[in-house]
Amino acid sequence: MIRVQQQPFDAGAELAALKAGQRSIGGTVMFLGTVRDLSDGENVRAMTLEHYPGMTEKALAEIEGEALARWPIDASLIIHRYGRLEPGEDIVLVITASAHREAAFAACHFLIDWLKTKAPFWKLEEGTEGANWVEARDSDEHAAARWEKQAP
């Protein structure tokens, strides 16, 4: 399941809803991404995330579909926020659940790596020195590239 939304989410409630009635799940992995107050040594006052509705959901569905094709996942959830967020606010939630922990861990790790590099979001950081668009980081590209070479 995928949701792109402006409003905050409750990670605990989302986890409970995902697992409700699912008796085959033996392992669940959750990643929660949060706005930091520091980026590359600069103070961050806020981050604004922009996206193209429709295009973003399609890209996230393709990313989720790739994870479901690679691992035996019983349930998954991706929630990504957009709009203006301040430090301490949650941006993204990824939950994967499977009969066994290995698949849940691998799928969650894959989803986050690919979301960071393939999801069409644009990030504007506001700091004490002004605002600037966040460029893709080499470390994120390197993390995502390993999944190109690696089969489950």
C-alpha positions as CSV (number, residue, x, y, z in Angstrom):
1,M,0.0,0.0,0.0
2,I,1.2,3.5,-0.9
3,R,0.2,6.9,0.4
4,V,1.5,10.3,-0.5
5,Q,0.1,12.8,1.9
6,Q,0.6,16.2,3.6
7,Q,-0.7,15.3,7.0
8,P,1.3,13.6,9.8
9,F,0.9,9.9,10.3
10,D,1.0,7.7,13.5
11,A,3.6,5.0,12.9
12,G,2.3,2.8,15.7
13,A,-1.2,2.9,14.4
14,E,0.0,2.2,10.9
15,L,1.9,-0.8,12.1
16,A,-1.0,-2.2,14.0
17,A,-3.3,-1.7,11.0
18,L,-0.9,-3.5,8.7
19,K,-0.5,-6.5,11.0
20,A,-4.2,-6.8,11.9
21,G,-5.5,-10.2,11.1
22,Q,-2.3,-11.3,9.4
23,R,-1.3,-14.6,11.1
24,S,1.3,-15.5,8.5
25,I,3.6,-12.7,9.5
26,G,6.7,-13.8,11.5
27,G,8.9,-10.7,11.0
28,T,8.1,-7.0,10.6
29,V,10.6,-4.3,9.9
30,M,9.8,-0.6,10.1
31,F,11.9,2.4,8.9
32,L,10.8,5.9,10.0
33,G,12.6,8.9,8.4
34,T,12.6,12.2,10.3
35,V,13.7,15.8,9.4
36,R,17.0,16.6,11.0
37,D,18.0,20.0,12.3
38,L,21.4,19.7,10.7
39,S,22.4,18.9,7.1
40,D,26.0,19.0,5.9
41,G,27.0,21.0,8.9
42,E,24.3,23.6,8.3
43,N,21.3,24.3,10.6
44,V,18.0,23.4,9.0
45,R,14.8,25.3,10.0
46,A,12.5,23.4,7.6
47,M,12.4,21.2,4.6
48,T,9.8,21.5,1.9
49,L,9.1,18.5,-0.3
50,E,7.5,18.9,-3.6
51,H,6.1,16.2,-6.0
52,Y,3.9,15.7,-9.0
53,P,0.7,13.9,-8.0
54,G,0.1,10.8,-10.0
55,M,3.7,10.6,-11.2
56,T,4.9,10.1,-7.7
57,E,2.4,7.4,-6.7
58,K,3.1,5.6,-10.0
59,A,6.9,5.6,-9.2
60,L,6.3,4.4,-5.6
61,A,4.1,1.6,-6.9
62,E,6.8,0.5,-9.3
63,I,9.4,0.5,-6.5
64,E,7.1,-1.4,-4.1
65,G,6.3,-3.9,-7.0
66,E,10.0,-4.5,-7.4
67,A,10.3,-5.4,-3.7
68,L,7.3,-7.7,-3.9
69,A,8.8,-9.5,-6.9
70,R,12.2,-10.0,-5.1
71,W,11.1,-11.1,-1.7
72,P,8.1,-13.1,-0.2
73,I,6.5,-10.1,1.5
74,D,3.1,-10.7,3.1
75,A,2.4,-6.9,3.6
76,S,4.1,-3.6,2.9
77,L,3.4,0.1,3.4
78,I,5.0,3.2,2.1
79,I,3.8,6.6,3.4
80,H,5.7,9.7,2.1
81,R,4.8,13.2,3.2
82,Y,5.1,16.4,1.2
83,G,4.9,20.0,2.0
84,R,6.8,22.1,4.6
85,L,8.1,20.0,7.5
86,E,10.2,21.1,10.5
87,P,13.0,19.3,12.3
88,G,11.5,16.4,14.3
89,E,8.6,15.8,12.0
90,D,8.4,12.4,10.3
91,I,8.8,12.3,6.5
92,V,8.6,8.7,5.4
93,L,7.4,5.4,6.9
94,V,8.2,2.1,5.3
95,I,7.0,-1.2,6.8
96,T,7.6,-4.7,5.4
97,A,6.3,-7.9,6.9
98,S,7.0,-11.5,5.9
99,A,6.9,-15.0,7.4
100,H,10.6,-14.7,8.0
101,R,12.7,-11.7,9.2
102,E,15.4,-12.0,6.4
103,A,12.9,-11.1,3.7
104,A,11.3,-8.3,5.8
105,F,14.8,-6.7,6.5
106,A,16.0,-7.0,2.9
107,A,12.8,-5.6,1.4
108,C,12.7,-2.7,3.8
109,H,16.3,-1.8,3.2
110,F,15.8,-2.0,-0.6
111,L,12.7,0.2,-0.4
112,I,14.4,2.9,1.5
113,D,17.5,2.9,-0.8
114,W,15.4,3.1,-3.9
115,L,13.0,5.7,-2.4
116,K,16.0,7.9,-1.7
117,T,17.2,7.8,-5.3
118,K,14.2,6.9,-7.6
119,A,11.2,8.5,-6.0
120,P,10.3,11.9,-7.7
121,F,10.5,14.2,-4.7
122,W,12.3,17.6,-4.7
123,K,13.6,18.9,-1.3
124,L,14.2,22.5,-0.5
125,E,16.1,23.0,2.8
126,E,15.6,26.3,4.7
127,G,18.5,27.2,6.9
128,T,20.1,30.2,8.6
129,E,22.0,31.0,5.4
130,G,18.9,30.8,3.2
131,A,17.2,28.1,1.2
132,N,18.8,25.6,-1.2
133,W,17.6,22.5,-3.2
134,V,19.0,19.2,-1.9
135,E,21.2,17.5,-4.5
136,A,21.4,13.7,-4.7
137,R,24.2,12.3,-2.5
138,D,26.8,9.9,-3.8
139,S,26.3,7.7,-0.8
140,D,22.6,7.3,-1.6
141,E,23.3,6.5,-5.2
142,H,26.0,3.9,-4.1
143,A,23.5,2.3,-1.6
144,A,20.8,2.0,-4.3
145,A,23.3,0.7,-7.0
146,R,24.0,-2.4,-4.9
147,W,20.5,-3.6,-5.5
148,E,20.9,-3.3,-9.2
149,K,23.6,-6.0,-9.1
150,Q,22.1,-8.1,-6.3
151,A,19.4,-10.7,-6.6
152,P,17.4,-11.7,-3.6
